[in-house]
Amino acid sequence: MARRRKRKSRRRLEGRKILEHVPQFSLESGEDKPVTAARKYIQSEGIAPPALILVKRNEHTTDRYFWAEKGLFGAQYVEENHFLFPSLKASIEEKLQLAGMR
């Protein structure tokens, strides 16, 4: 019996494309839980939102978080609900304007 492919959400794919234009930071979680490591890293580095934080939990698993003005969110949630984040919209429009000026 043939397996059906899982349908990919257009809204999520659009959100993923938008997140590609956001600055990314990578780190290892160490002894902390991944979300705690992300929060400590944001505070120590003074990262301004919006930003994507990639936290390597172990050699196989990487957790993705989105740093916004409203706080820290899972990247998958932001991909699906990118329209709820005005900072994403503003940063994309800014990048498009810069690309148009060149």
NORMO-V932340 format. One record per helix or strand of 3 or more residues. SS is the DSSP state (H for helix, E for strand). FROM is the first residue (numbers start at 0). LEN is the number of residues. If there is no record, write none. Layout:
ss from len
SS FROM LEN
SS FROM LEN
//
This chain:
ss from len
H 9 10
E 23 5
H 33 12
E 50 6
E 61 7
E 70 4
H 74 6
H 81 3
H 85 16
//
